[in-house]
Amino acid sequence: MSRRYNFCAGPAALPTEVLEQAQQDLLDWQGRGLSVMEMSHRSDEFQGIARQAQEDLCELLSIPDQYHCLFVQGGATAQFSAVPLNLMGLTGKADYLNTGLWSSKAIEEARRFGEVNLVADGQPASYCSLAPIEQWRFSEAADYFHYTPNETIGGFELNEIPEVPSAPLVADMSSTLLSRPLDVSRFGLIYAGAQKNIGPAGLTLVLVREDLLDRALAVVPRTLHYRLIADHHSMLNTPPTYGWYLAGLVFQWLKREGGLGVMAERNRRKADKLYAAIDGSGFYANPVEPQYRSRMNVPFTLADGTLNDAFLEGAEESGLLNLRGHRSVGGMRASLYNAVPEAAVDALVGYMNEFERRYG
Ligand SMILES: *Cc1c(COP(=O)(O)O)cnc(C)c1O
């Protein structure tokens, strides 16, 4: 068996230890004679798995008591609809910040259900920069403020949680949740598809404050209704049981590794190393204004784009997988989620230097 270094943006690398545990459990979970995939979600066994995962998540993020942790399906994309459907019940208006392709998709969807005020727009700057917060245009009254702290495609990140008048804050944290400690109490709602930094595709996490559960539009489908999902402990219908179990193994792994503070340090070192290699060369470039550079997703281009395929082929031969950039951005992208070890970044930087020496 040889596991290579996987820089995929999503579905992304999982910790090898987690996959080994899953392999061990696959046919016969803890001597019960069946797989987690074959258990009723109502069984004592699965209820125990579900509860443990929720407790570990709350511990890792120090989630305050008045929040519900929902384990749902539909990806972050379903949340683009669920957020306005559940929260636009007061004024029918919301403030949105546009920092990249994922926020623009969230905006497009929210417009189907209410009035969207674009607070600031990074699109004219090709999502590489953004007006300072003093210039953002907030609504007089809005039901919430939505933003995407880390844009997975463009590699654009807001490091600070913005201080905004239009509370509550709602954030799509698909590619950054659990990559560092987070003050959950600053947010009304956080959602994240699991397949970037949490677990396998098919599971989505929603952390929602209790007081936001009763603002839904009348038309919200039952499967997206936060109050109903919370009241049924995420078992209104069959939840993504195997994804829930695997995410639980990831939470245990994070605790063993020392928690989110340790992850933050490690992720900082990984990103610093890669950006230093890019900036120190005359061959590679990252277009994002330095204060907004993502620690999780690092896009970069080669000085000569005709070498892209040669770069990717050589990378694969060196055991470095999935470095092709998103089709809308081009070039390369290295995603550096928790499960990507520092040794992977060292190997990537070594390969980049060697490639530059040969072709640069
Ligand atoms: C991947 C991603 C999405 C889309 O997730 P799906 O699970 O495919 O719906 C949305 N937002 C961000 C920030 C992402 O990284």
The ligand as an SDF file (V2000), in Angstrom:
LIG
                    3D

 15 15  0  0  0  0  0  0  0  0999 V2000
  -16.9600   23.1730   -1.5560 C   0  0  0  0  0  0  0  0  0  0  0  0
  -17.6230   24.4120   -1.1020 C   0  0  0  0  0  0  0  0  0  0  0  0
  -19.0020   24.6320   -1.2860 C   0  0  0  0  0  0  0  0  0  0  0  0
  -19.8980   23.6420   -1.9950 C   0  0  0  0  0  0  0  0  0  0  0  0
  -20.0360   22.4850   -1.2770 O   0  0  0  0  0  0  0  0  0  0  0  0
  -21.0190   21.3110   -1.7430 P   0  0  0  0  0  0  0  0  0  0  0  0
  -20.8890   20.3440   -0.6420 O   0  0  0  0  0  0  0  0  0  0  0  0
  -20.5050   20.8070   -3.0520 O   0  0  0  0  0  0  0  0  0  0  0  0
  -22.3750   21.8870   -1.8620 O   0  0  0  0  0  0  0  0  0  0  0  0
  -19.5350   25.8080   -0.8140 C   0  0  0  0  0  0  0  0  0  0  0  0
  -18.7810   26.7320   -0.1800 N   0  0  0  0  0  0  0  0  0  0  0  0
  -17.4560   26.5670    0.0070 C   0  0  0  0  0  0  0  0  0  0  0  0
  -16.6730   27.6140    0.7110 C   0  0  0  0  0  0  0  0  0  0  0  0
  -16.8430   25.3980   -0.4430 C   0  0  0  0  0  0  0  0  0  0  0  0
  -15.5390   25.2190   -0.2500 O   0  0  0  0  0  0  0  0  0  0  0  0
  1  2  1  0
  2  3  1  0
  2 14  2  0
  3  4  1  0
  3 10  2  0
  4  5  1  0
  5  6  1  0
  6  7  2  0
  6  8  1  0
  6  9  1  0
 10 11  1  0
 11 12  2  0
 12 13  1  0
 12 14  1  0
 14 15  1  0
M  END
$$$$
